[in-house]
């Protein structure tokens, strides 16, 4: 039975709001394109050297109904080469106003044409040609390696991209001069979604356009006309499936535990659906995080399968042959020198100020009871430690199998087993826990109240900390594992950025191939945009690019040339 897209969207919104996804995977959706999100992507320029930062603005051009739903909260941005191999992968907070940020081009990439693509998890239900695409050119002056390409392929113009030169407005400025300009928005044939301003070297912004053909040959095999990927409405997500190790079939109602190690040690719990699928949302996490995951299901040998967070379908993009004109070679030489000087004179942060201290406070805040074992006499077993020293925790045995109970004023405490943590890792084998030598445990915290984390309710929390932060040498469950997982990019908002290194410091050279970048330029009632920046220490020709993106995805650009002299 086919489901209309609007009905599908409403069902999915209701289910996500309740934190339970009612929509089964592989639901067939009619007219899928009507429910896709749309993103436009603008960069500060198009020509870079290896090791530089690429600044961008991603505009949310989804229709009003989709935007009002606050559908996707995460944007995936990838830099891929002409063979569609990933080079950089990042995640950014996304919303109705889109997002902005930067990615750093690795210093070791070979020279060649590359593509920046941006998409949400929901957009992976649709062909990759619907992602946001931007072609850039990267030169690595320290490597002779070049991404192989085809000479027969040519860059094609995009009918939705309009560029106007404004040579009448040409002005000349001195080095280290503060420049103030008022620019008129480029003429457009529709309402503007966003405007950006960049000041870059002449020739480094050449308005390369979206590739003419992005092929997604595995789309029908992997996704086709089904809904496979649910939107990330609450932030970065971890998704996967629990299967029976013996049969390979999905296991229903298995309890999955996820601990985010480091920081506040966030913990999340959920249950698998009838088909074994599970979903975690882990908002407010930044950078790369180490996760611990485990699964529990009585008498069922379970195995956890975690989905790849970035797209895994093999894409095909035009693999353009890398060539430099004589003018581009001269430009590349100056860009290389500027980048090298800028990196050499980057101000160093004091070593201790950049370190992130490990937080001693867990996700549950302050415990009700804290027991420091160093303050008491040594006891022979951990069970005696709980009996003699730890308030509100009782160890009972049923047919020789130990169980923890937490007592308190909440009448429903006894209805649920407690959450037991060791160095922020959840454990369920109580016999194994009680076998830990007490001298390997430093402290024990207790919360004697019912506690809900994700979909799971716990009858209190027992959190132990080992002396060496080494899990006290305990054997972890066979079905558990540690996983390095990429969460949101750590960069703050980059709405306005003066990228000249050394600005305001007379003894530091002011160098940079992007003198200024503003990802959210605001025009006054007369369509005037005010721009202010420092010129830096280098002389030569630069360009001020004012870019406007309309709500229907058309791009209008105006270029104002400037010259910097001694």
C-alpha positions as CSV (number, residue, x, y, z in Angstrom):
1,X,0.0,0.0,0.0
2,X,1.4,3.4,-0.9
3,X,1.4,6.2,1.6
4,X,1.1,9.8,0.6
5,X,4.1,11.9,1.5
6,X,2.3,14.5,3.6
7,X,0.6,11.7,5.6
8,X,4.0,10.0,6.0
9,X,5.6,13.2,7.3
10,X,2.9,13.8,9.8
11,X,3.1,10.3,11.1
12,X,6.8,10.5,11.5
13,X,6.7,13.9,13.2
14,X,4.2,12.5,15.7
15,X,6.3,9.5,16.4
16,X,9.6,11.4,16.8
17,X,7.9,13.8,19.2
18,X,6.9,10.9,21.4
19,X,10.5,9.6,21.1
20,X,9.1,6.4,19.5
21,X,9.4,6.0,15.8
22,X,6.1,4.5,14.7
23,X,7.0,4.5,11.0
24,X,8.5,1.1,10.0
25,X,11.6,1.1,8.0
26,X,11.2,0.4,4.3
27,X,7.8,2.0,4.3
28,X,6.9,2.7,0.7
29,X,6.4,6.4,-0.1
30,X,4.6,7.8,-3.1
31,X,6.1,11.0,-4.6
32,X,9.1,11.0,-2.4
33,X,10.6,14.1,-4.0
34,X,7.8,16.2,-2.6
35,X,9.0,15.5,0.9
36,X,12.8,16.0,0.4
37,X,14.8,18.8,2.0
38,X,16.7,21.2,-0.1
39,X,20.1,22.8,0.7
40,X,22.1,25.4,-1.1
41,X,25.9,25.7,-0.4
42,X,28.1,28.8,-0.7
43,X,31.9,28.9,0.0
44,X,34.2,31.9,0.5
45,X,36.1,31.0,-2.7
46,X,36.7,28.1,-5.1
47,X,40.5,27.8,-5.3
48,X,42.5,26.6,-2.3
49,X,45.9,25.3,-1.3
50,X,46.3,22.2,0.9
51,X,46.1,23.0,4.6
52,X,43.7,26.0,4.2
53,X,40.3,26.5,5.8
54,X,37.2,26.5,3.6
55,X,34.4,28.6,5.0
56,X,30.8,28.0,4.0
57,X,27.2,28.9,4.4
58,X,24.5,26.2,3.9
59,X,21.0,27.6,3.3
60,X,17.9,25.7,4.2
61,X,15.7,26.0,1.1
62,X,13.1,23.3,2.0
63,X,9.5,24.3,1.4
64,X,7.6,26.1,4.1
65,X,5.8,23.0,5.3
66,X,9.0,21.0,5.7
67,X,10.9,23.9,7.3
68,X,8.1,24.5,9.8
69,X,8.5,20.9,11.0
70,X,12.0,21.6,12.2
71,X,12.9,18.4,10.5
72,X,16.6,17.8,10.4
73,X,19.0,19.3,13.1
74,X,22.2,17.9,11.6
75,X,24.0,18.7,8.3
76,X,26.6,16.4,7.0
77,X,29.4,18.1,5.0
78,X,31.9,16.0,3.1
79,X,34.9,16.9,0.9
80,X,35.3,14.1,-1.8
81,X,37.8,13.8,-4.6
82,X,37.0,13.1,-8.3
83,X,36.7,9.4,-7.6
84,X,34.1,10.1,-4.9
85,X,36.5,9.0,-2.1
86,X,35.9,10.9,1.2
87,X,38.6,13.2,2.3
88,X,36.9,15.2,5.1
89,X,33.7,14.4,6.9
90,X,32.1,16.8,9.4
91,X,28.7,17.3,11.1
92,X,27.1,20.7,11.8
93,X,24.1,22.0,13.7
94,X,21.3,22.7,11.2
95,X,18.0,24.5,11.4
96,X,15.5,26.7,9.6
97,X,18.2,29.2,8.9
98,X,20.7,26.6,7.7
99,X,24.2,26.7,9.2
100,X,27.7,28.0,8.7
101,X,31.1,26.7,9.6
102,X,34.5,25.7,8.2
103,X,36.3,22.5,7.2
104,X,40.1,22.3,7.1
105,X,41.6,20.8,3.9
106,X,44.2,18.2,4.8
107,X,47.8,19.1,4.1
108,X,48.4,15.8,2.4
109,X,45.7,15.8,-0.3
110,X,46.9,15.6,-3.9
111,X,46.2,18.5,-6.3
112,X,42.9,18.1,-8.2
113,X,39.3,19.0,-8.5
114,X,37.2,18.2,-5.5
115,X,33.5,18.4,-4.5
116,X,31.9,19.6,-1.3
117,X,28.6,17.9,-0.8
118,X,26.1,18.6,2.0
119,X,23.1,16.6,3.0
120,X,20.9,15.6,6.0
121,X,20.2,12.0,7.1
122,X,16.7,12.4,5.8
123,X,18.0,13.4,2.3
124,X,19.8,10.0,2.1
125,X,16.4,8.5,1.3
126,X,16.6,10.3,-2.0
127,X,19.2,10.3,-4.9
128,X,22.5,12.0,-4.2
129,X,21.9,14.4,-7.1
130,X,19.5,16.2,-4.7
131,X,22.3,17.0,-2.2
132,X,24.0,20.4,-2.2
133,X,27.1,20.3,-4.4
134,X,30.0,22.7,-4.9
135,X,33.1,22.1,-7.0
136,X,36.5,23.4,-5.8
137,X,40.1,23.3,-7.0
138,X,42.9,22.4,-4.6
139,X,46.6,22.8,-5.2
140,X,49.2,21.0,-3.1
141,X,52.5,22.7,-3.9
142,X,54.5,20.1,-1.8
143,X,53.3,17.0,-3.7
144,X,53.6,16.0,-7.3
145,X,50.6,13.7,-6.9
146,X,47.5,14.7,-8.8
147,X,44.0,13.2,-8.7
148,X,43.7,11.5,-12.1
149,X,40.9,12.9,-14.3
150,X,39.5,12.8,-17.8
151,X,40.6,15.5,-20.3
152,X,37.3,15.2,-22.2
153,X,35.2,16.4,-19.3
154,X,34.5,20.1,-19.1
155,X,33.0,22.3,-16.4
156,X,29.5,23.2,-17.5
157,X,27.7,26.5,-16.7
158,X,24.7,26.4,-14.3
159,X,21.6,28.3,-15.5
160,X,20.7,29.1,-11.9
161,X,24.1,30.9,-11.3
162,X,24.3,34.6,-12.4
163,X,27.5,36.7,-12.0
164,X,27.9,40.4,-12.6
165,X,31.2,42.3,-12.6
166,X,31.3,45.9,-11.3
167,X,34.5,47.4,-12.6
168,X,33.1,51.0,-12.0
169,X,33.4,50.5,-8.3
170,X,37.1,49.6,-8.4
171,X,39.0,51.2,-5.5
172,X,42.6,51.2,-4.3
173,X,43.7,50.9,-0.6
174,X,46.9,50.8,1.3
175,X,48.3,47.9,3.3
176,X,47.0,47.5,6.8
177,X,44.2,49.9,6.0
178,X,40.7,49.5,7.5
179,X,38.3,49.4,4.6
180,X,34.6,50.3,4.8
181,X,32.4,49.7,1.8
182,X,28.7,49.9,1.1
183,X,27.6,47.4,-1.6
184,X,24.3,47.0,-3.4
185,X,22.8,43.5,-3.5
186,X,23.0,41.9,-6.9
187,X,19.8,42.0,-8.8
188,X,17.7,38.8,-8.3
189,X,14.3,37.7,-9.6
190,X,13.0,36.4,-6.3
191,X,13.1,36.8,-2.5
192,X,16.6,36.3,-1.0
193,X,17.2,33.5,1.5
194,X,20.7,34.6,2.5
195,X,23.6,36.8,1.4
196,X,27.3,36.3,2.0
197,X,30.4,38.5,1.5
198,X,34.0,37.3,0.9
199,X,37.1,39.3,0.1
200,X,39.6,37.0,-1.7
201,X,42.5,37.1,-4.1
202,X,41.6,37.9,-7.7
203,X,41.1,34.6,-9.5
204,X,40.5,32.4,-6.5
205,X,36.7,32.8,-6.8
206,X,35.7,31.7,-10.2
207,X,32.2,30.4,-9.6
208,X,32.7,26.7,-10.4
209,X,29.2,25.2,-10.6
210,X,27.4,22.1,-9.6
211,X,28.6,19.0,-11.4
212,X,26.4,18.3,-14.4
213,X,26.0,14.6,-13.6
214,X,26.0,13.0,-10.1
215,X,25.3,9.3,-10.5
216,X,24.0,7.3,-7.6
217,X,24.0,3.7,-9.0
218,X,23.4,1.9,-5.7
219,X,20.4,4.1,-4.8
220,X,17.8,1.7,-6.0
221,X,19.5,-1.3,-4.4
222,X,20.1,0.3,-1.0
223,X,17.1,2.7,-0.7
224,X,15.0,2.9,-3.8
225,X,11.5,4.3,-3.2
226,X,11.5,3.4,0.5
227,X,12.0,5.4,3.6
228,X,15.1,4.0,5.3
229,X,16.6,6.9,7.2
230,X,14.6,8.8,9.8
231,X,15.3,12.5,10.3
232,X,17.6,13.7,13.2
233,X,15.1,15.9,14.9
234,X,17.0,16.0,18.3
235,X,20.6,16.2,17.1
236,X,23.3,13.7,16.1
237,X,22.0,10.1,16.2
238,X,23.4,6.6,16.6
239,X,21.3,4.0,14.7
240,X,21.6,0.3,14.2
241,X,20.0,-3.2,14.7
242,X,20.2,-6.0,17.3
243,X,20.3,-9.4,15.8
244,X,20.4,-13.0,17.1
245,X,24.0,-14.2,16.6
246,X,22.8,-17.7,15.8
247,X,20.0,-16.9,13.4
248,X,20.8,-13.4,12.1
249,X,17.2,-12.3,12.8
250,X,16.3,-9.1,14.5
251,X,15.8,-9.2,18.3
252,X,12.9,-7.3,19.7
253,X,12.8,-5.5,23.0
254,X,16.5,-5.9,23.7
255,X,17.9,-3.2,26.0
256,X,20.7,-1.2,24.4
257,X,23.1,0.9,26.5
258,X,25.1,3.7,25.2
259,X,27.7,5.7,27.3
260,X,29.5,8.8,26.0
261,X,32.9,8.6,27.7
262,X,34.5,11.9,28.6
263,X,32.8,15.2,29.5
264,X,29.8,14.6,31.7
265,X,29.7,10.9,30.8
266,X,26.3,11.0,29.3
267,X,24.4,7.7,29.3
268,X,21.4,6.7,27.1
269,X,19.2,3.6,27.2
270,X,16.6,2.4,24.7
271,X,14.8,-0.8,23.5
272,X,15.0,-2.3,20.1
273,X,11.8,-2.5,18.0
274,X,10.1,-5.6,16.7
275,X,12.6,-5.8,13.8
276,X,15.6,-5.2,16.1
277,X,16.2,-1.6,15.0
278,X,17.2,1.0,17.5
279,X,17.8,4.8,17.5
280,X,19.7,7.1,19.9
281,X,19.8,10.9,19.8
282,X,22.9,12.3,21.5
283,X,22.5,16.1,21.4
284,X,25.0,18.6,22.8
285,X,28.0,16.5,22.0
286,X,30.9,18.0,20.1
287,X,34.0,16.6,18.4
288,X,35.0,13.0,18.3
289,X,33.7,11.0,21.2
290,X,34.4,7.5,22.5
291,X,31.2,5.5,22.9
292,X,30.6,2.3,24.8
293,X,27.7,0.2,23.6
294,X,26.2,-3.0,25.0
295,X,23.0,-5.0,24.6
296,X,21.0,-7.1,27.1
297,X,18.3,-9.7,26.4
298,X,17.7,-12.7,28.7
299,X,18.7,-16.0,27.2
300,X,19.2,-14.6,23.7
301,X,22.8,-14.4,22.2
302,X,22.7,-10.8,20.8
303,X,24.9,-8.9,18.5
304,X,24.9,-5.1,17.9
305,X,25.2,-3.7,14.4
306,X,25.7,0.1,14.2
307,X,24.9,1.9,11.0
308,X,27.5,4.1,9.3
309,X,26.7,7.7,10.1
310,X,27.9,9.1,6.7
311,X,26.5,8.0,3.3
312,X,28.1,4.7,2.2
313,X,26.6,4.4,-1.3
314,X,29.3,4.6,-4.0
315,X,28.7,7.8,-6.0
316,X,30.0,8.8,-9.4
317,X,30.9,12.4,-10.1
318,X,32.7,14.0,-13.1
319,X,36.4,13.4,-12.6
320,X,37.9,16.5,-14.2
321,X,41.5,16.7,-15.3
322,X,43.5,19.1,-13.1
323,X,45.2,21.8,-15.1
324,X,46.6,25.3,-14.2
325,X,46.6,28.2,-16.6
326,X,49.6,30.5,-16.5
327,X,47.6,33.1,-14.5
328,X,46.5,30.3,-12.1
329,X,50.1,29.3,-11.6
330,X,51.1,32.9,-10.6
331,X,48.0,33.0,-8.3
332,X,48.9,29.6,-6.8
333,X,52.4,30.8,-6.0
334,X,51.2,33.8,-4.1
335,X,48.5,31.8,-2.3
336,X,51.1,29.2,-1.3
337,X,53.5,31.9,0.2
338,X,50.7,33.6,2.0
339,X,49.4,30.4,3.5
340,X,52.9,29.3,4.6
341,X,53.6,32.6,6.3
342,X,50.1,32.7,7.9
343,X,50.6,29.2,9.3
344,X,54.2,29.9,10.6
345,X,53.0,33.0,12.4
346,X,49.9,31.6,13.9
347,X,49.7,32.5,17.6
348,X,50.2,29.5,19.8
349,X,47.8,28.8,22.6
350,X,49.5,28.0,25.9
351,X,49.8,24.3,26.4
352,X,47.7,24.0,29.5
353,X,44.9,26.4,28.3
354,X,44.0,24.1,25.5
355,X,43.5,21.0,27.6
356,X,40.1,19.8,28.4
357,X,39.9,18.6,32.0
358,X,37.9,15.5,32.5
359,X,34.7,16.4,34.3
360,X,34.2,14.7,37.6
361,X,30.4,15.3,37.4
362,X,28.3,12.7,35.7
363,X,25.1,13.2,33.8
364,X,23.0,12.6,37.0
365,X,24.6,15.6,38.8
366,X,25.4,15.4,42.5
367,X,24.7,11.9,44.0
368,X,22.6,11.5,47.1
369,X,25.3,9.4,48.8
370,X,29.0,9.5,48.1
371,X,31.3,6.9,49.7
372,X,35.1,7.4,49.5
373,X,36.6,4.0,50.3
374,X,39.9,5.6,51.4
375,X,38.1,6.9,54.6
376,X,37.2,3.4,55.8
377,X,39.0,0.2,56.8
378,X,39.7,-2.3,54.1
379,X,37.0,-5.0,53.7
380,X,37.7,-8.3,52.0
381,X,34.9,-8.3,49.4
382,X,32.9,-5.7,47.5
383,X,29.7,-7.2,48.7
384,X,30.7,-6.4,52.3
385,X,31.6,-2.9,51.2
386,X,28.0,-2.4,50.0
387,X,26.6,-4.0,53.1
388,X,28.8,-2.0,55.6
389,X,29.6,1.3,54.0
390,X,27.2,2.2,51.1
391,X,23.8,3.6,52.2
392,X,20.6,2.6,50.4
393,X,22.1,-0.3,48.4
394,X,21.1,-3.9,49.2
395,X,22.6,-7.0,47.7
396,X,20.1,-9.9,47.7
397,X,20.5,-13.4,46.2
398,X,18.0,-15.5,44.5
399,X,19.1,-19.1,43.8
400,X,22.6,-18.0,44.3
401,X,22.4,-15.1,41.7
402,X,23.1,-11.7,43.3
403,X,21.0,-8.6,42.5
404,X,21.3,-5.0,43.5
405,X,18.4,-3.0,45.0
406,X,18.3,0.6,45.9
407,X,16.1,1.7,48.7
408,X,14.6,5.2,49.3
409,X,11.4,7.2,49.6
410,X,10.2,6.5,46.1
411,X,7.6,3.7,46.2
412,X,8.4,2.5,42.7
413,X,12.1,2.0,43.2
414,X,11.7,-1.7,43.7
415,X,9.9,-2.1,40.4
416,X,13.0,-1.5,38.3
417,X,16.6,-2.7,38.4
418,X,19.1,0.0,39.2
419,X,21.6,1.4,36.6
420,X,25.1,0.1,37.7
421,X,28.0,2.0,36.2
422,X,31.8,1.4,36.5
423,X,33.9,4.3,35.2
424,X,30.7,5.4,33.3
425,X,30.3,2.0,31.6
426,X,27.0,0.2,32.3
427,X,27.3,-3.3,33.7
428,X,24.6,-6.0,34.3
429,X,26.5,-9.1,35.4
430,X,26.3,-8.5,39.2
431,X,28.3,-11.6,40.0
432,X,31.1,-10.3,37.9
433,X,30.9,-6.9,39.6
434,X,31.0,-8.3,43.1
435,X,34.2,-10.2,42.2
436,X,36.1,-7.0,41.8
437,X,38.7,-6.6,44.6
438,X,37.6,-3.6,46.8
439,X,41.1,-2.1,46.7
440,X,40.6,-1.4,43.0
441,X,37.5,0.8,43.7
442,X,38.1,4.4,44.8
443,X,34.5,5.6,45.4
444,X,30.8,4.7,45.0
445,X,28.0,7.2,44.3
446,X,24.3,6.4,44.8
447,X,21.1,8.1,43.6
448,X,18.1,6.6,45.4
449,X,15.3,7.7,43.2
450,X,13.8,6.4,40.0
451,X,15.6,7.7,37.0
452,X,14.6,7.7,33.4
453,X,17.3,7.9,30.7
454,X,16.0,7.6,27.1
455,X,13.3,4.9,27.0
456,X,14.4,3.0,30.1
457,X,13.5,3.6,33.7
458,X,15.9,2.6,36.4
459,X,15.4,1.9,40.1
460,X,18.2,4.3,41.1
461,X,21.8,4.6,40.1
462,X,25.0,3.0,41.5
463,X,28.1,4.6,40.0
464,X,31.6,3.2,40.9
465,X,34.9,4.8,40.1
466,X,38.1,2.7,39.8
467,X,41.4,3.9,41.2
468,X,43.2,3.7,37.8
469,X,40.2,4.5,35.6
470,X,40.7,1.1,34.0
471,X,37.3,-0.6,34.7
472,X,39.1,-2.4,37.6
473,X,40.2,-5.1,35.2
474,X,36.7,-6.5,34.8
475,X,35.7,-8.6,31.8
476,X,33.2,-6.7,29.7
477,X,30.2,-8.5,28.0
478,X,31.0,-10.2,24.7
479,X,28.3,-8.2,23.0
480,X,29.8,-4.9,24.0
481,X,32.4,-2.7,22.3
482,X,34.0,0.7,22.2
483,X,33.4,3.0,19.2
484,X,35.0,6.3,18.2
485,X,32.1,8.4,16.9
486,X,32.0,11.8,15.3
487,X,29.5,14.2,16.7
488,X,29.0,17.9,15.9
489,X,31.8,20.2,14.8
490,X,33.3,22.1,17.7
491,X,33.6,25.4,15.8
492,X,31.5,28.3,17.0
493,X,29.2,30.2,14.6
494,X,31.2,31.9,11.8
495,X,28.7,34.6,10.8
496,X,31.4,37.2,10.6
497,X,35.1,36.4,10.3
498,X,38.2,38.5,9.6
499,X,40.6,35.9,8.5
500,X,43.8,38.0,8.3
501,X,46.2,36.4,10.7
502,X,48.0,39.0,12.9
503,X,45.4,41.7,12.7
504,X,46.1,44.3,15.3
505,X,49.6,43.0,16.1
506,X,52.3,45.1,14.5
507,X,55.0,42.5,14.9
508,X,53.0,39.7,13.3
509,X,52.6,39.6,9.4
510,X,48.9,40.0,8.4
511,X,48.6,37.3,5.8
512,X,45.6,35.5,4.4
513,X,44.0,34.4,1.1
514,X,40.6,35.2,2.5
515,X,40.7,38.7,4.0
516,X,37.1,38.7,5.1
517,X,34.1,36.3,5.2
518,X,30.6,37.1,6.4
519,X,28.1,34.2,6.0
520,X,25.1,36.2,7.1
521,X,25.3,39.7,5.5
522,X,22.3,41.9,6.3
523,X,21.1,44.5,3.8
524,X,19.3,47.7,4.8
525,X,16.0,49.0,3.3
526,X,17.9,50.3,0.3
527,X,19.5,46.8,-0.4
528,X,22.9,48.1,0.9
529,X,25.3,45.8,2.7
530,X,28.0,47.3,4.8
531,X,31.4,45.6,4.7
532,X,34.4,46.4,6.9
533,X,37.8,44.6,6.9
534,X,41.6,45.0,7.2
535,X,43.6,44.8,4.0
536,X,46.6,42.9,5.4
537,X,50.3,43.1,4.5
538,X,50.2,41.8,0.9
539,X,49.8,43.9,-2.2
540,X,48.0,43.0,-5.4
541,X,44.5,42.6,-6.8
542,X,41.6,41.3,-4.7
543,X,37.9,40.9,-5.2
544,X,34.9,41.6,-3.0
545,X,32.2,39.0,-3.8
546,X,28.6,39.6,-2.7
547,X,26.5,36.5,-3.1
548,X,22.7,36.2,-2.7
549,X,20.8,32.9,-2.8
550,X,17.1,33.1,-3.5
551,X,14.5,30.9,-1.9
552,X,14.2,28.9,-5.1
553,X,17.9,28.1,-5.2
554,X,19.1,30.6,-7.7
555,X,22.5,32.3,-7.0
556,X,23.3,35.9,-7.9
557,X,26.8,37.3,-7.4
558,X,28.4,40.7,-7.8
559,X,32.2,41.1,-7.9
560,X,33.8,44.4,-6.9
561,X,37.6,44.5,-7.7
562,X,40.0,46.3,-5.3
563,X,43.7,46.8,-5.4
564,X,46.0,46.9,-2.3
565,X,49.3,48.9,-2.7
566,X,52.2,49.8,-0.5
